[in-house]
Amino acid sequence: MPRLSEVIAALENLWPAERAESWDAVGTVVGEPDRDVSRVLFAVDPVQDVVDEAVKLGAGLLVTHHPLYLRGTTTVAASTFKGRVVHTLIKNDIALHVAHTNADTADPGVSDALAGALDLRVVRPLVPDASDPDGRRGLGRICALDHPVTVREFAARAAERLPATAQGIRVAGDPEALVRTVAVSGGSGDSLFDHVRAAGVDAFLTADLRHHPVSEARAHSPLALLDAAHWATEWPWCELAAAQLDEISDRHGWGLRVHVSRTVTDPWTAHAASTTSNAMGAPN
């Protein structure tokens, strides 16, 4: 059975903290380095429901994609939402480790997992990491399909393959246009439109797309845009990361039991579709 420090060293080798963005907050948040670890749980969000799941599972380490304290804090009082998370972790001897933007740009990383979930062939990074001599690390991925499909069919594939959420998949563009190449980026992606246009792909699948950037992007080109829930685009990374740690555990003879949380932490809980009875009619 490995010590926490040994497991953390393996995770840091997969996702070095120095590759995170300067504004990010990655690494170990809670945990005693010398404590033994036998179970690990991977999840997107370090929220109370996930921490309670880790307690029930008997995990000694929780690894999340999103940071607990991204902008710092002055208190960990249990009367606060995040303070309660910290108290629960410490009381139950559970460590918390975060891999965020350092996992986004890793090889393989968050967008590789997203592409894999959609059965896409990764060609190259959308925004290559200039420090990577092999040109494999970077933000987002440019991908190819085995055969062309329509935007409508690709959206249906995404809705089927990604975890179910209230939002589902929103589409901007001609539903019958053909898609041969796709850019994907797990998490918020509308800051990447210039890179997507330069890549010349037929479609871009990401999350958290906003009205004005989408409107401007559509005015620039016939690029089809597919907007999935933030949590849904990043959850496939949990399975990828768990498999990576499983392989490390087997190689070292650690005998870790590695789990992936299936607790839905997407904050949206319902969706009411527009109907033809409204004054403006059905959307085109």
C-alpha positions as CSV (number, residue, x, y, z in Angstrom):
1,M,0.0,0.0,0.0
2,P,1.6,3.3,-1.1
3,R,1.9,6.5,1.0
4,L,0.0,9.5,-0.2
5,S,3.3,11.2,-1.1
6,E,4.1,8.4,-3.5
7,V,0.7,8.6,-5.2
8,I,0.9,12.4,-5.4
9,A,4.4,12.1,-7.0
10,A,2.9,9.9,-9.7
11,L,0.0,12.3,-10.3
12,E,2.5,15.3,-10.5
13,N,4.4,13.3,-13.1
14,L,1.3,13.0,-15.2
15,W,0.2,16.6,-14.7
16,P,3.1,18.8,-13.5
17,A,2.0,21.8,-11.5
18,E,4.3,24.0,-13.4
19,R,2.3,23.4,-16.6
20,A,-0.8,25.0,-15.0
21,E,-1.8,28.5,-16.0
22,S,-0.5,31.2,-13.6
23,W,-4.0,32.0,-12.3
24,D,-4.8,28.4,-11.6
25,A,-4.8,26.6,-8.2
26,V,-3.6,23.0,-8.6
27,G,-1.9,20.5,-6.5
28,T,-2.6,19.0,-3.1
29,V,-5.1,21.0,-1.0
30,V,-5.6,18.6,2.0
31,G,-3.7,15.5,3.0
32,E,-0.9,14.0,5.2
33,P,2.0,12.9,3.0
34,D,2.9,9.8,5.2
35,R,-0.6,8.4,5.4
36,D,-1.3,5.1,3.5
37,V,-3.7,5.2,0.6
38,S,-5.7,2.2,-0.7
39,R,-8.6,3.8,-2.6
40,V,-8.8,6.8,-4.9
41,L,-11.8,8.6,-6.3
42,F,-11.7,10.8,-9.4
43,A,-14.4,13.5,-10.0
44,V,-14.8,16.8,-11.8
45,D,-16.0,18.9,-8.8
46,P,-14.9,19.0,-5.2
47,V,-18.4,19.6,-3.9
48,Q,-20.0,18.2,-0.8
49,D,-21.9,15.4,-2.6
50,V,-18.7,14.1,-4.1
51,V,-16.8,14.4,-0.8
52,D,-19.7,12.4,0.9
53,E,-19.3,9.8,-1.8
54,A,-15.6,9.6,-1.0
55,V,-16.4,9.1,2.7
56,K,-18.9,6.3,1.9
57,L,-16.4,4.6,-0.4
58,G,-13.6,4.7,2.1
59,A,-11.3,6.6,-0.2
60,G,-8.0,8.0,1.1
61,L,-7.6,10.4,-1.8
62,L,-10.0,12.4,-3.9
63,V,-8.7,13.8,-7.2
64,T,-10.7,16.5,-8.9
65,H,-10.4,18.5,-12.1
66,H,-11.8,21.7,-10.7
67,P,-10.0,23.5,-7.9
68,L,-11.6,24.0,-4.5
69,Y,-10.1,27.4,-3.8
70,L,-9.4,29.1,-7.2
71,R,-9.4,32.6,-5.9
72,G,-8.1,32.1,-2.4
73,T,-9.9,32.4,0.9
74,T,-9.7,33.9,4.4
75,T,-11.6,31.1,6.2
76,V,-12.2,27.4,6.2
77,A,-15.0,27.7,8.7
78,A,-17.4,24.7,8.6
79,S,-20.3,27.2,8.3
80,T,-19.1,28.0,4.7
81,F,-19.7,25.6,1.8
82,K,-16.0,25.1,1.0
83,G,-15.0,25.1,4.6
84,R,-17.5,22.2,5.2
85,V,-15.8,20.3,2.4
86,V,-12.4,20.8,4.0
87,H,-13.6,19.8,7.5
88,T,-15.2,16.6,6.0
89,L,-12.1,15.7,4.2
90,I,-9.8,16.2,7.2
91,K,-12.2,14.4,9.7
92,N,-12.3,11.4,7.4
93,D,-8.5,11.3,6.5
94,I,-9.2,12.0,2.9
95,A,-6.7,13.9,0.8
96,L,-7.7,16.3,-2.0
97,H,-5.5,16.8,-5.1
98,V,-6.4,19.0,-8.1
99,A,-5.3,18.7,-11.7
100,H,-6.9,21.5,-13.7
101,T,-5.2,23.4,-16.6
102,N,-2.2,21.2,-16.3
103,A,-4.6,18.3,-17.1
104,D,-6.2,20.3,-19.9
105,T,-3.0,20.6,-21.9
106,A,-1.5,17.2,-21.0
107,D,-0.8,14.4,-23.5
108,P,-3.2,12.7,-23.1
109,G,-5.5,15.3,-21.4
110,V,-9.0,16.5,-21.0
111,S,-9.7,17.1,-24.7
112,D,-8.2,13.7,-25.7
113,A,-10.7,12.1,-23.3
114,L,-13.5,14.1,-24.8
115,A,-12.5,13.2,-28.3
116,G,-12.3,9.5,-27.3
117,A,-15.8,9.6,-25.9
118,L,-17.0,11.0,-29.3
119,D,-15.1,8.4,-31.3
120,L,-12.9,11.0,-32.9
121,R,-9.4,10.6,-34.2
122,V,-7.0,13.2,-32.6
123,V,-4.8,14.9,-35.2
124,R,-3.1,17.6,-33.2
125,P,-3.6,20.1,-30.4
126,L,-5.8,23.1,-31.3
127,V,-3.4,25.5,-29.4
128,P,0.0,23.8,-29.2
129,D,2.1,24.2,-26.1
130,A,5.2,26.1,-27.3
131,S,7.4,24.4,-24.6
132,D,6.6,20.9,-26.0
133,P,9.2,19.8,-28.6
134,D,7.0,17.0,-29.8
135,G,4.0,19.2,-30.5
136,R,1.6,16.9,-28.7
137,R,0.6,18.9,-25.6
138,G,-1.7,21.9,-25.8
139,L,-5.2,23.2,-25.3
140,G,-8.0,21.6,-27.2
141,R,-7.7,19.0,-30.0
142,I,-8.3,19.0,-33.8
143,C,-9.9,15.7,-34.8
144,A,-11.1,13.8,-37.8
145,L,-14.2,11.6,-38.2
146,D,-13.9,8.2,-39.9
147,H,-16.7,9.2,-42.3
148,P,-18.6,12.4,-42.8
149,V,-21.8,13.0,-40.8
150,T,-24.3,15.8,-40.7
151,V,-24.2,18.4,-37.9
152,R,-27.5,16.9,-36.7
153,E,-26.0,13.4,-36.5
154,F,-22.9,14.6,-34.8
155,A,-25.0,16.5,-32.2
156,A,-27.0,13.3,-31.6
157,R,-23.7,11.3,-31.2
158,A,-22.6,13.9,-28.6
159,A,-25.9,13.7,-26.7
160,E,-25.6,9.9,-26.7
161,R,-22.0,9.5,-25.8
162,L,-21.5,12.3,-23.2
163,P,-23.0,12.1,-19.7
164,A,-26.7,13.1,-19.7
165,T,-27.4,16.6,-18.5
166,A,-30.5,18.9,-18.5
167,Q,-28.9,21.1,-21.2
168,G,-28.1,18.3,-23.6
169,I,-26.4,19.7,-26.8
170,R,-27.1,23.1,-28.3
171,V,-26.3,23.7,-31.9
172,A,-25.6,26.8,-33.9
173,G,-25.4,26.3,-37.7
174,D,-27.0,24.3,-40.5
175,P,-28.1,20.9,-39.1
176,E,-27.6,19.3,-42.5
177,A,-24.1,20.6,-43.2
178,L,-21.5,17.8,-43.4
179,V,-18.8,17.4,-40.7
180,R,-15.5,15.8,-41.5
181,T,-13.2,17.6,-39.1
182,V,-13.9,18.8,-35.6
183,A,-12.2,20.9,-32.9
184,V,-13.0,19.9,-29.3
185,S,-12.1,21.6,-26.0
186,G,-13.3,20.4,-22.6
187,G,-14.7,23.2,-20.5
188,S,-15.3,26.8,-21.5
189,G,-14.1,27.3,-25.1
190,D,-15.4,30.4,-26.7
191,S,-12.1,32.2,-26.1
192,L,-10.7,29.8,-28.8
193,F,-12.7,30.9,-31.8
194,D,-9.7,32.5,-33.6
195,H,-7.7,29.2,-33.3
196,V,-10.7,27.2,-34.4
197,R,-11.3,29.3,-37.5
198,A,-7.6,29.2,-38.3
199,A,-7.7,25.4,-38.1
200,G,-10.4,25.3,-40.9
201,V,-12.5,22.6,-39.2
202,D,-16.2,22.0,-39.9
203,A,-17.4,22.1,-36.3
204,F,-16.4,23.0,-32.8
205,L,-17.7,21.2,-29.7
206,T,-17.1,22.8,-26.3
207,A,-19.0,24.2,-23.4
208,D,-20.2,27.5,-21.9
209,L,-20.7,29.2,-25.3
210,R,-22.0,32.8,-24.9
211,H,-24.4,34.8,-27.1
212,H,-22.1,37.5,-28.5
213,P,-19.0,35.3,-29.2
214,V,-21.2,32.7,-30.9
215,S,-23.0,35.4,-33.0
216,E,-19.7,36.8,-34.1
217,A,-18.2,33.4,-34.9
218,R,-21.2,32.5,-37.0
219,A,-20.9,35.8,-38.9
220,H,-17.3,35.0,-39.7
221,S,-17.8,31.5,-41.2
222,P,-20.2,28.6,-41.6
223,L,-18.5,26.8,-38.7
224,A,-21.0,24.7,-36.8
225,L,-21.0,25.2,-33.0
226,L,-22.0,22.5,-30.5
227,D,-22.4,23.6,-26.9
228,A,-22.5,20.9,-24.2
229,A,-22.6,21.2,-20.5
230,H,-19.3,22.1,-18.9
231,W,-19.3,19.1,-16.5
232,A,-20.2,16.7,-19.3
233,T,-17.3,17.7,-21.5
234,E,-14.8,17.2,-18.7
235,W,-16.1,14.1,-17.0
236,P,-14.6,11.7,-19.6
237,W,-11.2,12.8,-18.3
238,C,-12.0,11.2,-15.0
239,E,-12.1,7.8,-16.6
240,L,-8.9,8.5,-18.6
241,A,-7.1,9.7,-15.4
242,A,-8.3,6.7,-13.4
243,A,-7.0,4.3,-16.1
244,Q,-3.6,6.1,-16.0
245,L,-3.4,5.7,-12.2
246,D,-4.5,2.1,-12.4
247,E,-1.6,1.4,-14.8
248,I,0.9,3.1,-12.5
249,S,-0.5,1.1,-9.5
250,D,-0.1,-2.2,-11.4
251,R,3.4,-1.3,-12.4
252,H,4.4,-0.5,-8.9
253,G,2.4,-3.3,-7.2
254,W,0.5,-0.8,-5.1
255,G,-2.9,-2.6,-5.3
256,L,-4.8,0.7,-5.4
257,R,-8.6,0.5,-5.9
258,V,-9.4,3.4,-8.3
259,H,-12.9,4.6,-8.8
260,V,-14.7,7.3,-10.9
261,S,-17.5,9.3,-9.4
262,R,-20.8,9.1,-11.4
263,T,-22.4,11.8,-9.2
264,V,-23.8,14.4,-11.6
265,T,-22.5,17.8,-10.4
266,D,-23.7,19.8,-13.4
267,P,-25.6,22.6,-11.6
268,W,-28.5,22.7,-14.1
269,T,-31.3,20.4,-13.2
270,A,-34.1,20.9,-15.7
271,H,-34.7,22.1,-19.3
272,A,-38.0,23.3,-20.8
273,A,-37.8,23.4,-24.6
274,S,-39.4,26.2,-26.6
275,T,-42.7,25.3,-28.4
276,T,-44.3,26.4,-31.7
277,S,-47.1,28.0,-29.6
278,N,-45.0,31.0,-28.6
279,A,-45.4,34.3,-30.3
280,M,-42.1,34.1,-32.3
281,G,-42.7,30.6,-33.6
282,A,-40.2,27.7,-33.6
283,P,-36.5,28.5,-33.9
284,N,-34.9,27.8,-37.3
